[in-house]
Amino acid sequence: MRRKSKSGIWIRKVWRAIGTMKTVISPLKEECLLCKKISVLQSRQMALCNSCYEYIPWIRDVHCLTCGRSVRCADCQRRQLTYFSKSRSAVKYDDRMKELLARYKYRGDERIKSVIGCMLVHAYHLLYMEELSEKSNPKRGIITFVPVSKLRMQERGFNQAEQMARELGLRLRLPVQALLQRAKHTDKQSFKSRNERLDDLEHVFEVDLSVAYQIDLKSIDVIILLDDVYTTGSTMNQCAKVLRENFSAEVYGLTWAR
């Protein structure tokens, strides 16, 4: 029986060691959540490849100090009363972001909520750096969200604003509480004019008494009101109005897209 040489054994061990080092050192390739391509992820937390991550239309420069829009905003100038102190958004609502929201909101791809949750942290940082860091202790804040009607909940099976709020709450370690409910169902606001939205949203929202007074809101400085998309601000303003009428905390808006 032929015996293996010691040199041959050592060579094989060296090659195995090199193979192990390549496996450890080489970047791990995974499927991008958006484009589905297998590649090295630029952001493992968001599960996005470099191409998809670089495309995100972040809002970095705020032009309208009220709603956080990156360009001049006629809606805020025309509004007579604004009940939220400020609102900030993470991204511009372009065609690719519309498709992303459609996958999550209408086609039930709930994996997208983790991506949106990470994006919302950017919006919170815009708000915190400008306002909350100066006036309030972030630990004395609470996150709530725009409610959906029972009919819409039956159709979709979930409230996207609530899921986004809970994703953000986990990342910021802030409590999330349902403070509002809808008194009546309304048709989709995206198909209506600005005046139609204002008329349609009158008396739609009310405080959810079954949960709102179970928490000590006297210890809360800030209520962060979360929604998926800020269009004209009508929904945000009506919800903020109800919150301001019932609670002493300052209300700030936070949305994923603008």
C-alpha positions, 0 to 999 in steps of 0.5 A: 500500500502506497503511503501519502507523502508528508509534503502532499498532505501539507499542500492539501491542507494549505489549499483547504485553508486558502479556500476557507479564507476566501469564503470568509473574506469574500462578500456574501451575495444575496437576493436584492429585495427590490430588483431580485438580483443576486449580488453583494448588498449595499445595505444588509439592513434594507436588503438592497443591492448597490444599484437599488440603494443608490436610486433611492430619492432621499429628501435631504434638502428641505425647502418648505419648513412646514411639510418638508417638501424639497421644492416650493409648496403651494398647499402650505401657503394656502392652508389657513390653519396648520395643526401639526408643528412640522412634517418630514418625509424620507423620499420623493414619491417618484414612479419607482417609489410608487411601484414599491408602495404598490407591491407592499400596499396592494399586492401584499408583499409585506417584506417591503415594510422593513425597507420602508421602516429603515427609510423612515428613520431618515425622516425622523432624523430630519425632524429630530435635528431641526426641532425635537433635539432643541425642544423635547426629550425624544424619550418622552415621545409617542408614535401614532398613525393615521387609521383606516376604515373597517372596510379598507382593513377588510379589503387589505388585511392591514393598515400600512401606516400602522405597520410602518409606525411599528417598524419605526418604533422598533428602530427608535425604541419609542412606544406606538399607540393607536390614538385615532379611529375613523368615524366613517369610511371615505373613498381614496383621497388620491383621486380627489381635488384639494377642495374635495379632500378638505370637505370629505375629511371633515369629522372623519377622525376621532380619538379612540377612547378605548385605548387613548386614555389607558396611557399617561399622556401627561408624561408625553411631550411629542406625538409623532403622527405617521402616514405612508404618503403626504400629498396635500397634507389634508389627512395629516392636518385633520388628524393633527387637529383631533389630537391637539383638541384632545391632548396637550402634546405637540404634534409632528407629522412623519411620512415615508414619501412626499 
